[in-house]
Amino acid sequence: MKRKDILFNALQGKETPRAAWVPFTGVHAAALIDEKACDYLQSSELIIKGIKEAVKLYSPDGIPVIFDLQTEAEVLGCELKWADEAPPSVVNHPLEMGKTLADLPEFDLTKGRFPAILEATRVLKNDLDDVALYGLICGPFTLALHLLGNNIFLEMYDNPDYIIELMEYCKNIAVKVAEAYIDAGCDVIAVVDPMTSQISPDHFEEFITKPLNGLFDFVRSKGAFSSLFVCGDATRNLDVMFKTSCDNISVDENIPMDMVKGFAVESKKSFGGNLKLTTVLLLGSEDDSKLDAINCLDIGGHKGYIIAPGCDIPYSVPPANIIAVSEVILDEYKREIARKIVAREADIDVSIADLPDEFNDTRVDIITLDSKACPPCQYMLEAVNRAVEQIDSDIVVKEHKITDKEGIAAMVKLGVKNIPTICINGKVAFSSIIPDTDKLVAAIRSA
């Protein structure tokens, strides 16, 4: 049995000899070949080289060609800010600046970075016979955020017909990208829509379910598998997510895996994810990584489960940690040996947090994964900055990224459980939900 056949069986909810394994390497593959993310994501040659190195090191069953949720937005006229160790971020929103859908550039797959990505896909399909290729698409709601910005949350109440039109537009873009990826050789289309973690189940069903189902049904008609990948605390939306027509639901560490498995069994879908990205893979040891993987494997089991990180692997994750995860997934003997490791107690020095001992001045702290790489984090930070601009007062705004020890220390000191989260004067105010501007302004004024 080829490695990719294990993945295909898992995606169909079948029993497999072990859990399927998909490391979402993203720009981490650039680090493996000593390249900057900004150069890597624009070069078919570098993408090919990076993915092949990741396959050699990590022995996956499936792997994404790239992990970048800004490729569609770039073609549609969004300006990008590039980074050396993260995907680019969107810095303006055309529909917020007065443009209409009719004013946006025609979506053309010969523009932007799609020619390089599709060329890399064709080469990798030919050269990696044993590994399934994932084509990652920016989900319709996240693409709508890129185009309209945080105004979308108010428009969902004030102008729902417009949002339905916008979602249909973004779904049609996704269908075009999915078709191109499948034709180039992708076996699985993963619709990555992290911003859906920020809305209610009612709004999910009103605005998201129909376009997602249209996209998933198209992917199935093309003979490929589909996955809905939502990072962030999407707990409240698990039920509606599992009712969509995709083959697989993938989540991050914010949601307990046993809860996800329960929904998966009930809906007869595949499920995946849950390796801890920052506290374990980025900042932990090889032993930490092995123990986290074993915990996921014990809960996920061998039927319909795909073990994977909860989002794309950060650039600077030590390769040894991913290799350690791969070893306990692929080798039962090494897994049993690793069970004898004694879990270490988390040793977090909260004194290194960039926080005052007493909150005497008005202060807003945002705990994020990294606003440059995580769309929900980016839009939460934008919401804070916009609210602060409306208040005629000196307010300290500080982002704490949990990709470093200071950020984790701040997270612990503030008592934050989920990311992204807004804290006002040292108290959790909005946890894994982006408030509208008026509500956030009122909360800051009240504090």
C-alpha positions as a Markdown table, in Angstrom:
| # | Residue | x | y | z |
|---|---|---|---|---|
| 1 | Met | 0.0 | 0.0 | 0.0 |
| 2 | Lys | 1.3 | 3.4 | -1.0 |
| 3 | Arg | 1.5 | 6.1 | 1.7 |
| 4 | Lys | -1.1 | 8.2 | -0.1 |
| 5 | Asp | -3.5 | 5.2 | -0.1 |
| 6 | Ile | -3.5 | 5.3 | 3.7 |
| 7 | Leu | -4.6 | 8.9 | 3.5 |
| 8 | Phe | -7.3 | 8.2 | 0.8 |
| 9 | Asn | -8.7 | 5.5 | 3.0 |
| 10 | Ala | -8.7 | 7.7 | 6.1 |
| 11 | Leu | -10.5 | 10.5 | 4.1 |
| 12 | Gln | -13.2 | 7.9 | 3.3 |
| 13 | Gly | -13.6 | 7.1 | 7.0 |
| 14 | Lys | -12.1 | 3.6 | 6.6 |
| 15 | Glu | -10.0 | 1.6 | 9.0 |
| 16 | Thr | -6.2 | 2.1 | 8.3 |
| 17 | Pro | -3.1 | 0.4 | 9.6 |
| 18 | Arg | -2.1 | 3.6 | 11.4 |
| 19 | Ala | -3.3 | 7.2 | 11.4 |
| 20 | Ala | -2.7 | 9.1 | 8.2 |
| 21 | Trp | 0.0 | 11.8 | 8.5 |
| 22 | Val | 0.0 | 15.2 | 6.9 |
| 23 | Pro | 2.5 | 17.9 | 8.0 |
| 24 | Phe | 1.2 | 21.3 | 6.8 |
| 25 | Thr | 4.7 | 22.5 | 6.1 |
| 26 | Gly | 3.8 | 25.9 | 4.5 |
| 27 | Val | 6.8 | 28.3 | 4.7 |
| 28 | His | 8.5 | 25.9 | 7.0 |
| 29 | Ala | 9.6 | 24.1 | 3.8 |
| 30 | Ala | 11.4 | 27.4 | 2.9 |
| 31 | Ala | 13.4 | 27.2 | 6.1 |
| 32 | Leu | 14.4 | 23.6 | 5.3 |
| 33 | Ile | 16.2 | 24.8 | 2.2 |
| 34 | Asp | 17.5 | 28.1 | 3.8 |
| 35 | Glu | 15.3 | 30.4 | 1.8 |
| 36 | Lys | 13.2 | 33.4 | 2.8 |
| 37 | Ala | 9.4 | 32.9 | 2.7 |
| 38 | Cys | 9.0 | 35.9 | 0.4 |
| 39 | Asp | 11.3 | 34.3 | -2.2 |
| 40 | Tyr | 10.1 | 30.8 | -1.7 |
| 41 | Leu | 6.4 | 31.6 | -2.3 |
| 42 | Gln | 7.1 | 33.2 | -5.6 |
| 43 | Ser | 9.3 | 30.5 | -7.1 |
| 44 | Ser | 8.2 | 27.2 | -8.6 |
| 45 | Glu | 11.8 | 25.9 | -8.3 |
| 46 | Leu | 12.1 | 26.7 | -4.6 |
| 47 | Ile | 8.6 | 25.3 | -3.8 |
| 48 | Ile | 9.6 | 22.0 | -5.5 |
| 49 | Lys | 12.9 | 21.9 | -3.7 |
| 50 | Gly | 11.3 | 22.7 | -0.3 |
| 51 | Ile | 8.5 | 20.1 | -0.6 |
| 52 | Lys | 10.9 | 17.4 | -1.7 |
| 53 | Glu | 13.1 | 18.1 | 1.3 |
| 54 | Ala | 10.0 | 18.0 | 3.6 |
| 55 | Val | 8.9 | 14.7 | 2.1 |
| 56 | Lys | 12.4 | 13.3 | 2.6 |
| 57 | Leu | 12.6 | 14.3 | 6.2 |
| 58 | Tyr | 9.1 | 13.7 | 7.4 |
| 59 | Ser | 7.8 | 10.8 | 5.3 |
| 60 | Pro | 4.2 | 12.1 | 5.0 |
| 61 | Asp | 1.2 | 10.5 | 3.4 |
| 62 | Gly | 0.1 | 13.8 | 2.1 |
| 63 | Ile | 1.5 | 17.4 | 1.9 |
| 64 | Pro | 0.3 | 20.8 | 0.7 |
| 65 | Val | 2.0 | 22.4 | -2.3 |
| 66 | Ile | 1.9 | 25.7 | -0.5 |
| 67 | Phe | 0.0 | 27.2 | 2.5 |
| 68 | Asp | -0.8 | 30.8 | 1.7 |
| 69 | Leu | -4.3 | 32.3 | 2.1 |
| 70 | Gln | -3.4 | 35.5 | 0.2 |
| 71 | Thr | -2.8 | 34.1 | -3.3 |
| 72 | Glu | -6.4 | 34.7 | -4.5 |
| 73 | Ala | -6.6 | 38.1 | -2.8 |
| 74 | Glu | -3.4 | 39.3 | -4.5 |
| 75 | Val | -4.9 | 38.6 | -8.0 |
| 76 | Leu | -8.1 | 40.5 | -7.0 |
| 77 | Gly | -6.2 | 43.7 | -6.2 |
| 78 | Cys | -5.3 | 43.4 | -2.5 |
| 79 | Glu | -1.9 | 44.8 | -1.6 |
| 80 | Leu | 0.4 | 42.4 | 0.2 |
| 81 | Lys | 3.1 | 43.0 | 2.8 |
| 82 | Trp | 5.8 | 40.4 | 2.5 |
| 83 | Ala | 7.8 | 38.8 | 5.3 |
| 84 | Asp | 11.0 | 36.7 | 5.6 |
| 85 | Glu | 9.5 | 34.0 | 7.9 |
| 86 | Ala | 5.8 | 34.0 | 7.2 |
| 87 | Pro | 3.3 | 34.2 | 4.4 |
| 88 | Pro | 2.4 | 37.7 | 3.2 |
| 89 | Ser | -0.5 | 39.6 | 4.9 |
| 90 | Val | -3.2 | 41.7 | 3.2 |
| 91 | Val | -2.8 | 45.4 | 4.0 |
| 92 | Asn | -5.8 | 46.9 | 2.2 |
| 93 | His | -9.3 | 45.9 | 1.3 |
| 94 | Pro | -10.6 | 47.0 | -2.1 |
| 95 | Leu | -14.3 | 46.8 | -1.2 |
| 96 | Glu | -13.7 | 48.8 | 2.0 |
| 97 | Met | -12.1 | 51.5 | -0.2 |
| 98 | Gly | -15.2 | 52.2 | -2.2 |
| 99 | Lys | -14.9 | 49.6 | -5.0 |
| 100 | Thr | -17.7 | 47.3 | -6.0 |
| 101 | Leu | -17.4 | 43.6 | -7.0 |
| 102 | Ala | -17.7 | 44.8 | -10.6 |
| 103 | Asp | -14.6 | 47.0 | -10.1 |
| 104 | Leu | -12.4 | 44.1 | -9.0 |
| 105 | Pro | -9.9 | 42.8 | -11.6 |
| 106 | Glu | -11.0 | 39.7 | -13.5 |
| 107 | Phe | -9.8 | 36.7 | -11.7 |
| 108 | Asp | -7.1 | 35.3 | -14.0 |
| 109 | Leu | -5.0 | 32.2 | -13.0 |
| 110 | Thr | -2.2 | 33.4 | -15.3 |
| 111 | Lys | -1.7 | 36.4 | -12.8 |
| 112 | Gly | 0.0 | 36.6 | -9.5 |
| 113 | Arg | 1.8 | 33.5 | -8.1 |
| 114 | Phe | -0.6 | 30.9 | -9.6 |
| 115 | Pro | 1.6 | 30.1 | -12.6 |
| 116 | Ala | 4.5 | 29.2 | -10.3 |
| 117 | Ile | 2.3 | 27.2 | -7.9 |
| 118 | Leu | 0.6 | 25.2 | -10.6 |
| 119 | Glu | 3.9 | 24.5 | -12.3 |
| 120 | Ala | 5.3 | 23.2 | -9.0 |
| 121 | Thr | 2.2 | 21.1 | -8.6 |
| 122 | Arg | 2.6 | 19.4 | -12.0 |
| 123 | Val | 6.3 | 18.6 | -11.3 |
| 124 | Leu | 5.6 | 17.3 | -7.8 |
| 125 | Lys | 2.8 | 15.2 | -9.1 |
| 126 | Asn | 5.1 | 13.5 | -11.5 |
| 127 | Asp | 8.0 | 13.1 | -9.1 |
| 128 | Leu | 6.2 | 12.2 | -5.8 |
| 129 | Asp | 4.2 | 9.1 | -6.7 |
| 130 | Asp | 3.8 | 7.9 | -3.2 |
| 131 | Val | 2.5 | 11.1 | -1.6 |
| 132 | Ala | -0.8 | 12.8 | -2.0 |
| 133 | Leu | -0.8 | 16.5 | -2.9 |
| 134 | Tyr | -3.0 | 19.0 | -1.1 |
| 135 | Gly | -4.2 | 22.1 | -2.9 |
| 136 | Leu | -5.0 | 24.7 | -0.2 |
| 137 | Ile | -7.6 | 27.3 | -1.1 |
| 138 | Cys | -8.5 | 30.5 | 0.8 |
| 139 | Gly | -12.0 | 29.8 | 2.0 |
| 140 | Pro | -14.9 | 32.0 | 0.8 |
| 141 | Phe | -15.4 | 33.8 | 4.1 |
| 142 | Thr | -11.8 | 34.5 | 4.7 |
| 143 | Leu | -11.4 | 35.8 | 1.1 |
| 144 | Ala | -14.4 | 38.0 | 1.7 |
| 145 | Leu | -12.6 | 39.4 | 4.8 |
| 146 | His | -9.6 | 40.2 | 2.6 |
| 147 | Leu | -11.7 | 42.1 | 0.2 |
| 148 | Leu | -14.1 | 43.9 | 2.6 |
| 149 | Gly | -12.2 | 44.0 | 5.9 |
| 150 | Asn | -13.8 | 44.0 | 9.3 |
| 151 | Asn | -16.8 | 45.8 | 7.9 |
| 152 | Ile | -18.1 | 42.4 | 6.9 |
| 153 | Phe | -19.3 | 41.8 | 10.5 |
| 154 | Leu | -21.6 | 44.8 | 10.5 |
| 155 | Glu | -22.8 | 44.2 | 6.9 |
| 156 | Met | -23.9 | 40.7 | 7.9 |
| 157 | Tyr | -26.5 | 42.5 | 10.1 |
| 158 | Asp | -27.2 | 45.6 | 8.0 |
| 159 | Asn | -26.9 | 44.3 | 4.5 |
| 160 | Pro | -27.2 | 40.5 | 4.4 |
| 161 | Asp | -28.1 | 40.3 | 0.7 |
| 162 | Tyr | -24.8 | 42.0 | -0.2 |
| 163 | Ile | -22.9 | 39.4 | 1.9 |
| 164 | Ile | -24.7 | 36.6 | 0.2 |
| 165 | Glu | -23.7 | 38.0 | -3.1 |
| 166 | Leu | -20.1 | 38.5 | -1.9 |
| 167 | Met | -20.0 | 34.9 | -0.7 |
| 168 | Glu | -21.2 | 33.6 | -4.0 |
| 169 | Tyr | -18.6 | 35.6 | -5.7 |
| 170 | Cys | -15.8 | 34.2 | -3.5 |
| 171 | Lys | -17.1 | 30.7 | -3.9 |
| 172 | Asn | -16.9 | 31.0 | -7.7 |
| 173 | Ile | -13.2 | 32.1 | -7.3 |
| 174 | Ala | -12.6 | 29.1 | -5.1 |
| 175 | Val | -14.1 | 26.8 | -7.7 |
| 176 | Lys | -11.8 | 28.1 | -10.4 |
| 177 | Val | -8.8 | 27.6 | -8.1 |
| 178 | Ala | -9.9 | 24.1 | -7.1 |
| 179 | Glu | -10.3 | 23.1 | -10.8 |
| 180 | Ala | -6.8 | 24.4 | -11.6 |
| 181 | Tyr | -5.2 | 22.6 | -8.7 |
| 182 | Ile | -7.0 | 19.3 | -9.5 |
| 183 | Asp | -6.1 | 19.5 | -13.2 |
| 184 | Ala | -2.5 | 20.1 | -12.2 |
| 185 | Gly | -2.4 | 17.0 | -10.0 |
| 186 | Cys | -3.8 | 17.7 | -6.5 |
| 187 | Asp | -5.6 | 14.8 | -4.8 |
| 188 | Val | -7.2 | 16.8 | -2.0 |
| 189 | Ile | -8.6 | 20.3 | -1.9 |
| 190 | Ala | -8.4 | 21.8 | 1.5 |
| 191 | Val | -10.6 | 24.9 | 2.0 |
| 192 | Val | -8.9 | 26.9 | 4.7 |
| 193 | Asp | -11.4 | 29.3 | 6.2 |
| 194 | Pro | -10.1 | 30.4 | 9.6 |
| 195 | Met | -12.4 | 33.4 | 9.8 |
| 196 | Thr | -15.5 | 31.2 | 10.1 |
| 197 | Ser | -14.3 | 30.6 | 13.7 |
| 198 | Gln | -15.4 | 34.2 | 14.4 |
| 199 | Ile | -19.1 | 34.0 | 13.6 |
| 200 | Ser | -22.1 | 32.3 | 15.1 |
| 201 | Pro | -23.6 | 29.0 | 14.0 |
| 202 | Asp | -26.7 | 30.9 | 12.7 |
| 203 | His | -24.5 | 33.2 | 10.6 |
| 204 | Phe | -22.5 | 30.2 | 9.4 |
| 205 | Glu | -25.7 | 28.5 | 8.1 |
| 206 | Glu | -27.0 | 31.8 | 6.6 |
| 207 | Phe | -23.9 | 32.8 | 4.8 |
| 208 | Ile | -21.3 | 30.0 | 4.6 |
| 209 | Thr | -23.0 | 26.6 | 4.3 |
| 210 | Lys | -24.4 | 27.0 | 0.8 |
| 211 | Pro | -21.2 | 28.3 | -0.9 |
| 212 | Leu | -19.1 | 25.7 | 0.9 |
| 213 | Asn | -21.3 | 22.9 | -0.2 |
| 214 | Gly | -21.3 | 24.2 | -3.8 |
| 215 | Leu | -17.5 | 24.1 | -3.7 |
| 216 | Phe | -17.3 | 20.7 | -2.0 |
| 217 | Asp | -19.7 | 19.2 | -4.5 |
| 218 | Phe | -17.7 | 20.6 | -7.4 |
| 219 | Val | -14.5 | 19.0 | -6.0 |
| 220 | Arg | -16.3 | 15.7 | -5.6 |
| 221 | Ser | -17.5 | 15.9 | -9.2 |
| 222 | Lys | -13.9 | 16.3 | -10.3 |
| 223 | Gly | -12.9 | 13.1 | -8.5 |
| 224 | Ala | -10.9 | 14.7 | -5.7 |
| 225 | Phe | -11.3 | 14.7 | -1.9 |
| 226 | Ser | -12.2 | 17.8 | 0.1 |
| 227 | Ser | -11.4 | 19.1 | 3.5 |
| 228 | Leu | -12.7 | 22.1 | 5.6 |
| 229 | Phe | -9.8 | 23.4 | 7.7 |
| 230 | Val | -10.7 | 25.9 | 10.4 |
| 231 | Cys | -8.2 | 27.1 | 12.9 |
| 232 | Gly | -9.1 | 29.1 | 16.0 |
| 233 | Asp | -11.8 | 28.2 | 18.6 |
| 234 | Ala | -14.5 | 26.9 | 16.2 |
| 235 | Thr | -16.1 | 24.9 | 19.0 |
| 236 | Arg | -19.5 | 26.6 | 18.6 |
| 237 | Asn | -19.5 | 25.9 | 14.9 |
| 238 | Leu | -18.5 | 22.2 | 14.9 |
| 239 | Asp | -22.1 | 21.0 | 14.4 |
| 240 | Val | -22.7 | 23.2 | 11.3 |
| 241 | Met | -19.2 | 22.4 | 10.0 |
| 242 | Phe | -19.8 | 18.7 | 10.1 |
| 243 | Lys | -23.1 | 19.1 | 8.3 |
| 244 | Thr | -21.4 | 20.5 | 5.2 |
| 245 | Ser | -20.7 | 18.1 | 2.4 |
| 246 | Cys | -16.9 | 17.9 | 2.7 |
| 247 | Asp | -15.0 | 14.6 | 3.3 |
| 248 | Asn | -12.9 | 15.9 | 6.2 |
| 249 | Ile | -12.9 | 18.4 | 9.0 |
| 250 | Ser | -9.6 | 19.6 | 10.4 |
| 251 | Val | -9.1 | 21.7 | 13.5 |
| 252 | Asp | -6.4 | 23.1 | 15.8 |
| 253 | Glu | -5.6 | 22.6 | 19.5 |
| 254 | Asn | -8.3 | 25.0 | 20.6 |
| 255 | Ile | -10.8 | 22.2 | 20.3 |
| 256 | Pro | -10.5 | 18.9 | 22.2 |
| 257 | Met | -9.9 | 16.0 | 19.8 |
| 258 | Asp | -12.3 | 13.7 | 21.5 |
| 259 | Met | -15.1 | 16.2 | 20.9 |
| 260 | Val | -14.1 | 16.4 | 17.2 |
| 261 | Lys | -14.0 | 12.6 | 17.0 |
| 262 | Gly | -17.5 | 12.5 | 18.5 |
| 263 | Phe | -18.9 | 14.7 | 15.7 |
| 264 | Ala | -17.0 | 12.8 | 13.1 |
| 265 | Val | -18.3 | 9.4 | 14.1 |
| 266 | Glu | -21.9 | 10.7 | 14.2 |
| 267 | Ser | -21.6 | 12.4 | 10.8 |
| 268 | Lys | -19.4 | 9.6 | 9.3 |
| 269 | Lys | -16.7 | 12.0 | 8.2 |
| 270 | Ser | -13.0 | 12.0 | 8.4 |
| 271 | Phe | -11.3 | 14.3 | 10.9 |
| 272 | Gly | -7.8 | 15.6 | 11.6 |
| 273 | Gly | -5.3 | 18.0 | 13.2 |
| 274 | Asn | -4.6 | 18.9 | 16.8 |
| 275 | Leu | -0.8 | 18.8 | 17.1 |
| 276 | Lys | 0.2 | 21.8 | 19.2 |
| 277 | Leu | 2.0 | 24.3 | 17.0 |
| 278 | Thr | 3.8 | 26.7 | 19.3 |
| 279 | Thr | 4.0 | 25.4 | 22.8 |
| 280 | Val | 5.2 | 22.0 | 21.6 |
| 281 | Leu | 6.5 | 22.0 | 18.0 |
| 282 | Leu | 8.0 | 25.4 | 18.0 |
| 283 | Leu | 9.2 | 25.9 | 21.6 |
| 284 | Gly | 9.2 | 22.3 | 23.0 |
| 285 | Ser | 11.6 | 19.4 | 22.7 |
| 286 | Glu | 11.7 | 16.2 | 20.7 |
| 287 | Asp | 10.2 | 14.4 | 23.7 |
| 288 | Asp | 7.5 | 17.0 | 24.0 |
| 289 | Ser | 6.6 | 16.5 | 20.4 |
| 290 | Lys | 6.5 | 12.7 | 20.7 |
| 291 | Leu | 4.2 | 12.8 | 23.7 |
| 292 | Asp | 1.9 | 15.3 | 22.0 |
| 293 | Ala | 1.7 | 13.1 | 18.9 |
| 294 | Ile | 1.0 | 10.0 | 21.0 |
| 295 | Asn | -1.8 | 11.7 | 22.8 |
| 296 | Cys | -3.4 | 12.7 | 19.5 |
| 297 | Leu | -2.9 | 9.2 | 18.1 |
| 298 | Asp | -4.5 | 7.6 | 21.2 |
| 299 | Ile | -7.6 | 9.7 | 20.9 |
| 300 | Gly | -7.8 | 9.8 | 17.1 |
| 301 | Gly | -7.4 | 6.1 | 16.5 |
| 302 | His | -7.0 | 4.3 | 13.1 |
| 303 | Lys | -10.4 | 5.0 | 11.5 |
| 304 | Gly | -10.8 | 8.2 | 9.5 |
| 305 | Tyr | -8.1 | 10.1 | 11.5 |
| 306 | Ile | -5.4 | 12.3 | 9.9 |
| 307 | Ile | -2.9 | 13.5 | 12.4 |
| 308 | Ala | -1.6 | 17.0 | 11.5 |
| 309 | Pro | -0.7 | 20.4 | 13.0 |
| 310 | Gly | -3.6 | 22.7 | 13.7 |
| 311 | Cys | -2.4 | 25.1 | 11.1 |
| 312 | Asp | 0.7 | 25.6 | 8.9 |
| 313 | Ile | 4.0 | 24.8 | 10.7 |
| 314 | Pro | 5.9 | 28.0 | 11.6 |
| 315 | Tyr | 9.0 | 28.8 | 9.7 |
| 316 | Ser | 11.4 | 28.3 | 12.7 |
| 317 | Val | 10.1 | 25.0 | 14.1 |
| 318 | Pro | 13.1 | 22.7 | 14.6 |
| 319 | Pro | 13.0 | 19.9 | 12.0 |
| 320 | Ala | 14.0 | 17.5 | 14.7 |
| 321 | Asn | 10.6 | 18.0 | 16.4 |
| 322 | Ile | 8.7 | 17.2 | 13.2 |
| 323 | Ile | 10.9 | 14.1 | 12.6 |
| 324 | Ala | 10.2 | 13.0 | 16.2 |
| 325 | Val | 6.4 | 13.2 | 15.5 |
| 326 | Ser | 6.9 | 11.3 | 12.2 |
| 327 | Glu | 8.8 | 8.5 | 13.9 |
| 328 | Val | 6.1 | 7.8 | 16.5 |
| 329 | Ile | 3.4 | 7.9 | 13.8 |
| 330 | Leu | 5.2 | 5.6 | 11.4 |
| 331 | Asp | 6.9 | 3.2 | 13.8 |
| 332 | Glu | 4.9 | 1.4 | 16.5 |
| 333 | Tyr | 8.0 | 0.2 | 18.3 |
| 334 | Lys | 9.4 | 3.8 | 18.6 |
| 335 | Arg | 5.9 | 4.8 | 19.8 |
| 336 | Glu | 5.9 | 2.3 | 22.6 |
| 337 | Ile | 9.4 | 3.3 | 23.6 |
| 338 | Ala | 8.4 | 6.9 | 23.7 |
| 339 | Arg | 5.5 | 6.2 | 26.0 |
| 340 | Lys | 8.1 | 5.7 | 28.8 |
| 341 | Ile | 9.1 | 9.4 | 28.5 |
| 342 | Val | 8.0 | 11.3 | 31.7 |
| 343 | Ala | 6.1 | 14.4 | 30.7 |
| 344 | Arg | 7.8 | 17.5 | 32.0 |
| 345 | Glu | 6.0 | 20.2 | 33.9 |
| 346 | Ala | 5.6 | 23.4 | 31.9 |
| 347 | Asp | 8.2 | 25.8 | 33.3 |
| 348 | Ile | 6.9 | 29.2 | 32.3 |
| 349 | Asp | 8.5 | 32.3 | 33.8 |
| 350 | Val | 5.6 | 34.8 | 33.7 |
| 351 | Ser | 8.0 | 37.6 | 34.8 |
| 352 | Ile | 9.3 | 37.9 | 31.2 |
| 353 | Ala | 5.9 | 38.9 | 30.0 |
| 354 | Asp | 5.8 | 42.5 | 28.6 |
| 355 | Leu | 3.0 | 43.5 | 31.0 |
| 356 | Pro | 2.9 | 45.9 | 34.0 |
| 357 | Asp | 2.4 | 44.6 | 37.5 |
| 358 | Glu | -0.5 | 47.0 | 37.9 |
| 359 | Phe | -2.8 | 48.3 | 35.1 |
| 360 | Asn | -2.9 | 52.0 | 36.0 |
| 361 | Asp | -3.2 | 53.2 | 32.4 |
| 362 | Thr | -5.8 | 52.1 | 29.8 |
| 363 | Arg | -4.2 | 49.2 | 28.0 |
| 364 | Val | -5.3 | 46.7 | 25.4 |
| 365 | Asp | -3.3 | 43.4 | 25.0 |
| 366 | Ile | -3.9 | 41.1 | 22.1 |
| 367 | Ile | -2.7 | 37.5 | 22.4 |
| 368 | Thr | -2.1 | 36.1 | 18.9 |
| 369 | Leu | -0.4 | 33.3 | 17.1 |
| 370 | Asp | 1.1 | 36.0 | 14.8 |
| 371 | Ser | -0.9 | 38.7 | 13.1 |
| 372 | Lys | 1.4 | 38.5 | 10.1 |
| 373 | Ala | 0.6 | 34.9 | 9.5 |
| 374 | Cys | -2.8 | 34.2 | 11.1 |
| 375 | Pro | -5.8 | 36.0 | 9.4 |
| 376 | Pro | -8.1 | 35.9 | 12.6 |
| 377 | Cys | -5.1 | 37.4 | 14.5 |
| 378 | Gln | -4.6 | 40.0 | 11.8 |
| 379 | Tyr | -8.2 | 41.1 | 11.7 |
| 380 | Met | -8.5 | 41.2 | 15.5 |
| 381 | Leu | -5.5 | 43.5 | 15.7 |
| 382 | Glu | -7.0 | 45.7 | 13.0 |
| 383 | Ala | -10.2 | 45.9 | 15.0 |
| 384 | Val | -8.3 | 47.0 | 18.1 |
| 385 | Asn | -6.4 | 49.7 | 16.2 |
| 386 | Arg | -9.5 | 51.0 | 14.5 |
| 387 | Ala | -11.3 | 51.2 | 17.9 |
| 388 | Val | -8.4 | 53.0 | 19.6 |
| 389 | Glu | -8.4 | 55.6 | 16.8 |
| 390 | Gln | -11.9 | 56.6 | 17.7 |
| 391 | Ile | -11.1 | 57.2 | 21.4 |
| 392 | Asp | -9.5 | 60.6 | 22.3 |
| 393 | Ser | -7.2 | 59.2 | 24.9 |
| 394 | Asp | -3.7 | 57.6 | 25.3 |
| 395 | Ile | -4.1 | 53.9 | 25.1 |
| 396 | Val | -1.3 | 51.3 | 25.1 |
| 397 | Val | -1.8 | 48.6 | 22.5 |
| 398 | Lys | 0.5 | 45.5 | 22.6 |
| 399 | Glu | 0.4 | 42.3 | 20.6 |
| 400 | His | 1.9 | 39.2 | 22.3 |
| 401 | Lys | 2.7 | 36.5 | 19.7 |
| 402 | Ile | 2.8 | 33.0 | 21.2 |
| 403 | Thr | 5.5 | 32.1 | 18.8 |
| 404 | Asp | 8.0 | 33.3 | 21.4 |
| 405 | Lys | 8.4 | 32.7 | 25.2 |
| 406 | Glu | 7.4 | 36.3 | 26.1 |
| 407 | Gly | 4.1 | 35.8 | 24.3 |
| 408 | Ile | 3.4 | 32.5 | 26.1 |
| 409 | Ala | 4.3 | 34.1 | 29.4 |
| 410 | Ala | 1.8 | 36.9 | 28.7 |
| 411 | Met | -0.8 | 34.4 | 27.7 |
| 412 | Val | -0.4 | 32.6 | 31.0 |
| 413 | Lys | -0.2 | 35.7 | 33.2 |
| 414 | Leu | -3.4 | 37.1 | 31.6 |
| 415 | Gly | -5.2 | 33.8 | 32.0 |
| 416 | Val | -5.9 | 33.5 | 28.2 |
| 417 | Lys | -7.1 | 30.0 | 27.1 |
| 418 | Asn | -7.7 | 30.6 | 23.3 |
| 419 | Ile | -6.2 | 32.7 | 20.6 |
| 420 | Pro | -6.7 | 35.3 | 19.4 |
| 421 | Thr | -7.9 | 37.1 | 22.5 |
| 422 | Ile | -8.3 | 40.7 | 23.5 |
| 423 | Cys | -7.5 | 41.7 | 27.1 |
| 424 | Ile | -8.4 | 45.2 | 28.4 |
| 425 | Asn | -6.6 | 46.3 | 31.5 |
| 426 | Gly | -5.4 | 42.8 | 32.3 |
| 427 | Lys | -8.8 | 41.1 | 31.9 |
| 428 | Val | -10.0 | 38.9 | 29.1 |
| 429 | Ala | -12.6 | 40.9 | 27.2 |
| 430 | Phe | -13.1 | 39.0 | 23.8 |
| 431 | Ser | -11.9 | 35.4 | 23.5 |
| 432 | Ser | -11.5 | 34.1 | 19.9 |
| 433 | Ile | -14.1 | 36.4 | 18.6 |
| 434 | Ile | -13.7 | 39.7 | 16.8 |
| 435 | Pro | -16.1 | 42.3 | 18.2 |
| 436 | Asp | -17.6 | 45.1 | 16.0 |
| 437 | Thr | -16.0 | 48.5 | 16.4 |
| 438 | Asp | -18.8 | 50.0 | 18.5 |
| 439 | Lys | -18.8 | 47.1 | 21.0 |
| 440 | Leu | -15.0 | 47.3 | 21.3 |
| 441 | Val | -15.0 | 51.1 | 21.7 |
| 442 | Ala | -17.6 | 50.7 | 24.4 |
| 443 | Ala | -15.6 | 48.1 | 26.2 |
| 444 | Ile | -12.4 | 50.2 | 26.2 |
| 445 | Arg | -14.2 | 53.3 | 27.3 |
| 446 | Ser | -15.9 | 51.3 | 30.2 |
| 447 | Ala | -12.5 | 50.1 | 31.3 |
